[in-house]
């Protein structure tokens, strides 16, 4: 095996580990995809692409994984108080 091939395999295994961790944390958080999308400022479709085995699936970015790690560190009573701040800017007339 070449060094490049071995590195490619190791990177792939690392990505699978993070995808699995993300899926497990998401499940444990009991969040809905729309809630997570709101917290991270992405679309629900993007979150779905991180979680499902689809043709266009992608690995979750580091910030999404870190958010779920931190979210799960909060006591359960505080998790329910985390809110998405709505955009209060009014459109120009």
N, C-alpha and C positions, 0 to 999 in steps of 0.2 A: 504494500500500500504506500502511496505517496503521502507526503506530509500534508499537501493541500486537501486530498481526499479525507484524511483523518480529521483535519480541522473542520471540514464541511460537515462531517458526521457529528462531531462534537457540538457544533453550533446548532444543528438540527435537533439534537437531543435536548439542548438547553432551551430552545424555543418551545419544544413540546412540554417541558417541565413548567415553564412560565404560563403557557396556555392552560395547562391542567390546574395549576395553582389559582389562576384567575377564575376559572370556572368553579372551582371548589369554594373560593372566597365569595363569589357572587351568590352561589347557592346558600351558603351559610348566612350571608347578610340579609336574606329575605327581601332584597330590593327587587323592584320591577325594572325591566330594561329601560322604560321611559324615565324612571327616577334616576337611574345611574347616568343616562344620557344628559339629563338636566343638570346634575351635579358637575359633570365633566364638560358641559358645553358642546356636546356632539349630538348627532342625530341618533334616533333609535335604531335605524338601519345599521349604523356604524357599530353600535354595541352588539347588535345581532350578528354581525360579521365576525366579531371577536369571540362569540360564544358558540356558534353553530358550525358544524362541518358542512360548509357550502363550497361551491365552485369558486366563489370570490372571497372566501374566508381569509382573514389576515390575523397575525399575532397581535394581541393587545399591546399598546404602547406602555412604556415603563410607568408613566404618570397614572394610568388607569389601575395598574396593579398596585402601585404605592397607595393610591386613594383607598382601594379596598382593604389593604393591610391596615391603614390608619383608622378607617371606619370601623373595622372589627375590633380595634383596641379600645374604642369608646365603650363605656358602660351602656347596656341596652337601653336604659332610661334616657340617656342623652342622644342616642341614635335617632329616636323619633322626633327630636327637636331640631335636627339638622334640616334646614330648608334651602330650597333653591331660591336665590334672589331673582325676582322677576325684573325684566327690563322695564323701567318706569318712564323711559324717555318717550315723550309724545311725538308722533309724526308731525312734520312741518305742514302747516295748512296751505 
